[in-house]
Amino acid sequence: MGKQPKHAISPTRSEDYPEWYQQVIKASDMAERSPVRGCMVIKPWGYALWENIMQAMDAMFKETGVKNAYFPLFIPLSFMQKEAEHVEGFAKECAVVTHHRLEKNSQGELVPAGRLTEPLVVRPTSETIIADAFAKWIGSYRDLPIVLNQWGNVVRWEMRTRIFLRTSEFLWQEGHTAHANREEAWERTLLMLDIYARLAEEYLAMPVIKGHKTAAERFPGAVDTICIEAMMQDRKALQAGTSHFLGQNFARASQIKFQSAEEKEEYVWTTSWGASTRLIGGVIMTHGDDDGIIMPPRAASAHVVLLPIFKKEDERQAVMAYTESLARELKARTYHGRAVTVEVDPRDIGGARGWEWIKKGIPLRAEIGSREIKENTVFLGRRDTPHQQRVSLKREAFVAEIPGILDEIQNNLFARALAFRTENTVTIDDRGEFYDYFTPRNLEKPEIHGGFALSGWCGDPACEAKIKEDLTVTIRCVPFEPLGGAGRCIRCGKPGQHRVVFAKAY
């Protein structure tokens, strides 16, 4: 019997998936828990990934006429109360500021003082305060459309947190638009979801399904919420981006009116849309293996690390000169609109150095020693190959071919993720089979079971709620593209209105 392969991450995915996820983040040095409960510190390697995601999204946004702005972190409580469904949806997650200074009490302890006349909510989302601004800015149809985005942070006081996936404070972008008519607003809602899908698939190598949320899963106050859903390796769904058609709900609540070309006073039509640092969690859980994260090259924190190796001190100068000149040549190359990003790691820590970069998920590792200098080569390892296989490659070929090699890795990751989703997506029309599909086979490992079930739904919220109660399974979306006939409702047996995607979710 052969040796079992050694893995850098313990436990492995099959042993304890939630703990594997936490250990990957720790081993990759991407983030850590902060002293504030439920919050995180994003370290440089993790933040570089987020920066690349931001830059890709920002460029795609601006291609469609989006302009960036910024709005306050604090929202007057009265603003949140304007839209009843909105405040109800976020009430339990709101952090509230009630005082504006600290004073020492008689025991010398700092205590809150200076109670505010009106409490301030630390923004969980910005629809209400932006609606207030729109009401001031818009007077005529000539002021429309307004198409804005802001990059920032929000606070949602989560009870159960997990780094990147669900934290009390997280980074995101939120777009907000105002339009003169329903058609234009709906077109913008669809357009932004297409951008999220393009980001997920083309940059993060994460296959997604586009569709509508049910009323139970809809953004509070929206007329319609559309989303992209991805499958993680524990076969749970991750909502990776949402776009909301708000109709005239927030316009009526905040009195956002305009004078039409026909000189009639009308309410504007608004949208909002957002994606957050949970995309980083999605990258980890879509592509990671038992050696750590695997970063898709188009978004990776860096593309290649050069590892100079010198067994004797008198070799150092020649090896470092070769390494540094190679780094300059690589940095002169471009890959999907940005310069190839090169890390040089000259630390003398033996084999641990290579494993550090494997755990960090960098797409390419190039070792350089006296043999490579003599033969004018690099000893190259690709992060997407099994057991970290390495090959010798001529230096000139490596420099010339690096964009193509990176694209091979990118395409390989997407194909692998798509094959996994296909393998774990099933059409189920029998209720007993459906319940069995989402029931843990191994009670010691209840996290890994099921997948995406494509089943009929009659449209009754009661059936949706009962399935959620019984199985903690939700309708992830009603897909834009039909996935077969609607059949019969998987819960009640009545004729189905849709065939929907059921799954457990983050």
Number of C-alpha atoms within 10 A of each C-alpha: 3 4 5 6 6 9 15 17 20 16 18 20 19 13 12 16 18 16 14 22 25 15 18 27 21 17 20 22 17 19 20 16 15 11 9 10 14 20 22 20 15 21 13 14 16 20 17 17 22 23 15 18 23 19 12 17 19 17 11 17 21 14 10 13 11 19 15 16 11 11 15 11 17 17 22 17 16 13 18 22 15 15 20 13 16 19 18 13 13 16 16 12 14 19 16 15 17 16 16 11 12 12 12 11 11 7 6 8 9 12 11 13 14 11 12 12 8 12 17 21 21 21 24 22 20 21 22 24 19 20 23 17 13 23 17 12 15 19 16 17 20 12 15 17 18 17 22 20 22 18 18 15 18 22 20 21 21 17 12 9 15 19 23 23 16 20 24 23 20 22 18 18 20 23 24 22 25 28 24 24 18 15 11 14 24 20 12 23 24 15 15 24 22 16 17 25 25 18 20 24 18 17 21 26 28 29 23 23 18 22 22 22 21 20 14 12 14 18 23 20 22 21 15 21 25 26 28 26 26 28 30 24 22 18 23 22 24 24 20 24 25 26 30 31 26 26 23 25 21 25 23 17 16 21 18 24 24 23 18 16 11 7 10 11 14 19 24 30 26 33 28 27 23 22 19 23 25 24 23 22 20 24 21 22 25 30 23 22 23 18 24 30 26 25 29 30 29 26 25 24 26 22 25 26 22 23 25 24 22 18 10 8 7 9 13 17 11 14 21 19 13 18 25 14 11 19 20 12 14 21 16 11 17 13 17 12 9 11 13 22 18 19 15 15 15 16 10 13 8 9 8 10 14 19 17 17 22 24 25 26 30 25 26 24 25 23 19 23 22 18 13 20 16 8 12 14 20 27 20 22 21 22 26 23 11 8 12 14 11 17 10 15 17 14 17 13 11 20 17 13 12 19 18 12 16 21 16 13 23 23 17 16 22 22 15 16 21 20 12 17 21 13 11 16 18 17 16 19 20 16 16 11 12 20 17 13 17 22 16 14 13 10 8 9 13 12 17 20 17 23 26 27 22 25 28 29 28 22 16 14 12 12 16 21 15 14 17 16 11 11 14 13 19 22 25 27 24 23 21 12 9 12 15 13 12 19 19 21 24 26 22 15 15 15 15 20 16 22 27 28 26 28 26 24 19 12
